[in-house]
Amino acid sequence: MLGVMHPQFTPEALRAVAAFLPIMADPAFRFTDGQPPAVVLPGGGVQMRGYAYDPQVARLLRTLDEFGWVHGDERFQWPQWAQTPEARALRDDPAVLARATPVQLARLLTVFARQERFSDGSRLGFWESGLLLGILRRAAALAEAAG
């Protein structure tokens, strides 16, 4: 992990995360290049290239890391947490997500950042489900409330 060890939930950190909302909520924004993660080669083989995410996704990940929002140690077991009732409620119920704390947002964003390594396209799932925009909306609301 490049950033700090403990998440920062300062107004500055909330604003930095929320700054991605107008970028990613723009109807012209494309989360990926639209190409499949695998290419069929002329001989019939398949070459995996992974998803090509917009550069703003990498910027978001760097911002999350800068403010410590991606847990990088064993104290937070994100794979286990992602299966909890809390995580499912945040992921599946927009009303619950709209009340999420900064700690809960950081946990969701840790899953967003880390899960791709084990499940190609999981970030795209966050996008297509509307979860990522919901997280960014909640960060914006918290940033506004924090002043």
N, C-alpha and C positions, 0 to 999 in steps of 0.2 A: 504494500500500500504506500502510495506516494505522499498522501496527505497526513493530517493529524490523526492521533490514535482515538480521540473521543469526538463524537459528533458535535458540531456547533449548531445550535438552534437560535442564533442571534437574528435580529431583524435583517442584518446584512446577508446572512446565509440564506434566509428565507427569500429575500429579494433576488439573490443570485440564482436560486433554483426557479423561482417564479418568472424570471426573465425569459425563460424558454417557452412560456405559455403563448405569447403573441406570435412567436416564430412558428411553433408547431401547430397552433390553431388556425393559422392562415390556410385557406382552402387550396392555395397553390403549393403548399408544403407536401413533399413526398418523402415518407419515412425510409423507403428503400428505392433502388433504381428500377424496381418492378421485374427484375430478372429472377428466374429460379436459382436456387443455391447449387444446382448441379447442371453440368453441361454434358450432353451426349457427344462423344467424340466420333469422328468419321468411321473408325473401326468398330464402333459399337460399344466402346468402353464409356465409363462415366467419370467425369472429373468434378470433384466437389470443390466449390469455391467459397461456399458460405454466402450469407446475405450481404449485399453491399448497402450499408446504411448511409443515410445522408450525413455529411460532416457535422451537422448540428448534434447528432446523437453522440458522437465522440466528444464534442464540446460539453454536452450535458454530463457525460461520464467524468470528464476532467473536473468540472465544477463540483460534482458530488464528492469526488475524491478530495478536492481541495478543502472542502468544509467537513470532511470526515463522515459523510453520509453513507458511505459504503463501508460497512463493518469489515475489517480485514483481519480479525483475530478469532480465536476459537470460543470466545465468550458468547458470541451470538451465532448459534447454529442455524443459519438461514434455511437449509433444506428441511430441517425438522419444523421450524417455525412456519414455513410456507404451507404445511399440512394442518396447521392448527385451526380451530374454529375462528379465532381472531383474524387470521390471515384470510381465510375463506370469506368471512363477512366483509372485510375491507375490499377484497377483490371482486366480490359478486353483488354487493349491495351499495349502489351509489349514495344512498342516504347515510350509511355507516361511514363510507369514505369521506363524505362531506363534513364529518365531525372528527376526522382523524387528527391525532396529535402529531407534532413533528417527529417524535420517536417512532410512531407507527409509519409515517411517510418514509423515514430513513430505512426502516426494515423492509418495506415494499421495494424501495429503490435499491437496496442491497440485493434482493432477489433479482430485480431487473438487470443489475450490473453483472452478477455472478452466474446466473443460471445459463446464460448463453454458452458458456464454456462446456456445459454438459448436455445442452439441448439446443441445437442450432435452430434459430428462428424464434426463440422464446421472447426476445425483445420485440419482434414483430407481433407476437401474441399480445403483449402489453399494449401495443399501439392499436391493433385492429379491434381489440375489445373495448377500447376507450379508457382503459385503466390509466395509462400514462397521462393522458390529458386530464383525467379526474384528479390524479396526484398533483399535477401542476396547478390546477384550479384551486385545490385545497392549499397548496403552498402560497399561492397568490393571496388567498383570503387571510391566511395566517400572517403574511407579511404586511398586509394592509392593517390588520388589527394591531400589529406590533408597532406600527408607526414608522 
